[in-house]
């Protein structure tokens, strides 16, 4: 690991600094079994279930990784009022991540991605989510809880965006402006092709593919990507 990264982790673990992760919370579920025959009902494999693994996904995975490094972490986002929410919150709380800023909505399910696996091969993935916009009620509740968390002065805020609705343009700009006034750095892991909603963030962390798509250049044209990155920093 890079020494600068090691020193940064030590800075957080050996002090009262803490991280606030805001974004789309997900449950990653793995159903693992054996395939020995094809169904007589349709030409599909029959999986004899042997094991089920549940993991924190999306922004919850970011928080889990920080917590596993020993960094004090809080999370803000949305889950539904369902069994998946109970499972995900239990995973989060087990890691010592504070979840007071997580709302439970009756208007949408907990985002869950269920992968059916056999012999390390993914057979199918089943996604559970709502594609509807957040209700005014849910947005208002989330706004209040995020504001309350920011008032507790996090050392850094991470926006973990998976384009599932939590980090709307308005919410992103509200968070970034509030953090700028409080001198709190904001790191944004962006999604989509329009990065305007992250304007004012301290840093963006797209991967190479995401950068190419957002900038409209060939992913293999490294020099073009670097030049666009430099131009973006100047702006």
N, C-alpha and C positions, 0 to 999 in steps of 0.2 A: 504494500500500500504506500502511496505517496506520503512523504513525511509531513507535508503541509496538511494533508487530510488527517493524519494521526494526531497532529497538534491541535487541529480544530475539534476533533472528537474529545480529546483530553480537556480542552477548554470548557466544553459543555458538561462533561461528566464530573469534573473536579470543581464545579462551581454551582451556583443556584440558577444558572441560565437554563432556559427551556424553549421548546419549539412548538409553535402552533401550526398544525397542518389543516388546511381547509380545502375541501373538494368532494369528489364523487366517491362515496363509500360503496364497496362491493363485497359480496361473499363469493369466493372461489370454491366450488365444490367438485370433488373428484370421486366418481363412482368407478371402482376398479374391480374387474372380474375376469372370468375365462370365457372364451368362445369355443364351443365344441360342435355347434350345429347351426343350421339355418332355420328360421321360423317357417312352419308350414302355412302361416297366415299371409306372409309376404316375403319377398327375397331379401331379408335382412338378418344379420347375425343375432343370435340369442345370447345375451351376456348373463352368466351366472355370477351374481354379485358376491364379492368376497370382502370388500373393504370400502369404507367411505372416509374421505379426508376433507375437512373443511379448513379453509385458510382465509385470512384477511386479504382482500383484494382492492385494487384501485388506490384511492387516497389512504385507505386503511392499511394497505400494504406498505406505503411510504412511512406511515406512523409506526408500523410494526418494526420495520427495519431500523428506524431511529431508536426505538425502545430497546431492541436487541443489542444495540451498541452501548446501552446504558445511559442514553440521553433522555432527560425528562421531557415528556411529550403530551400534548393535548390535541384533540381532534374536533373539528366542526364539520357538519354535513347533515345528511338526511337518510333515514331508514324508514321502512314501512311499519305497520302494526301487524307483524306476521312472525312465523316461526323462524324465518331466515334472519330477521332483525334480532331475535333473541340469541341466536347462534353467533351472529357477527359481534354483537355487543359483548357477549361472554368472552369471545376471543380477544377483543380489544382490552377489556377490563383485566383479563388474566395477565396481560403483558404490562399492566400498570399504567396504561394510557388513560388519561382522564377524558370522559366523554360527555361532560355536562353541556357542551355546546352542540350536541347531536339532537336534532329534532326527530320525532316519530310522527310520520304523516299518515292520515287515514285516506289520503287522496292518491297515493302511489305505493307500489310494492318496494320492498328492498331489492336493490339491483343484485341479481345472482347469476352466476355463470356456472352451469353444471356440465362437466365434461365426463363422458362415458369412455372408459379406457379398458383396453385389453392388450396384454403383452407390450406395454409401453406405447401402444398406438391409440390415438384418439379416434373413436368411431363416430361420435357426434357431439356437438355442443348445444345445450339448450339455454337460451338467454331469457331471463325474467327482468323486465324493466318497463317503465312508462315513458312514452315519447312525447307526452303532453307537457306543456310548460308548467312550471311551478305555480300554484295558486297564490293569490295575494296574501292569504292567511299564512301559508307556509313560508313565503318570502319574508313576511313581517316578523315571524317568530325566529327565523334563521338570522335575520338582521339584528334582532335584540341580543341573541346569544353570542353572535360574533362580536358585537360591540362590547359586551360584558367581558369576553375573553381578551380582547385587545386592551381593555382598561387594566388588566392584570399584568400588562407590560411583558409580552413575550420577547425573547432575545432576537428571534427571527420568525418570519411567517413564510410558509410554503403553500403556494397555490397549486394543487394537484388536479389538473383539469382533464377529464375524460369526455367532455362534451355531453354529459348526461343531465345538465340543468342547474346544478348548484352554483356554478361560477358563471352567471350571466354577465353581460357587459356591465350592467349597473352594479352588481355585487363586486366584481373585480375592481372597478374604479373606486367604489366606496372604500374597499379594504386598502387599496394602494394609497389613496389620499390620506386616510386615517393613519396609516403606518408612516407616511412621509412626515406628517405633522408631529408624530411621536418619535421620529428618528429610528424607526424599526426597519431593517432590511427586508425586502420581499423577493423571494425566488419563485418564479413561475415556470411550471412545466406545462407548456402550451399545447393546445389542440386546435386543429382546423387550419385554415389558410389566412385568416384575418387576425393579426396580432395586435390590432389597435386597442382591444380591451385590456391588454396588459401594459399599456403605455404608462410609464412612470415607475415600473417595477425595477428593482435593483439589477436583476439579471434574469434572462430566459435560458431554459435548458432543453431546447429541442434536440433530438438526435439528427443525424445526417439526412435521413429520409424525410423527416418532418420539415427540416429547414429547406430542403430542395422543393418540396411541395408548396410550402408557404411563399417561397421566393420565385417560383416558376422557372427554375433552372434544372439542368440535368444533374442528377445525384452524383454522377461520376466526374463532373467538372469541378474539381476541388478548388481551383483558383477562382472560379466564378462565385462559389459558395463563400470563400474567404473574403472576397471583395465586397459582397453583399453584407456579410457580417460586419466588416469594418465600417461600411457606410451606415448601417443600422446603429452602430455604437456612436457614430458622430451625430446622428439625429437625436 
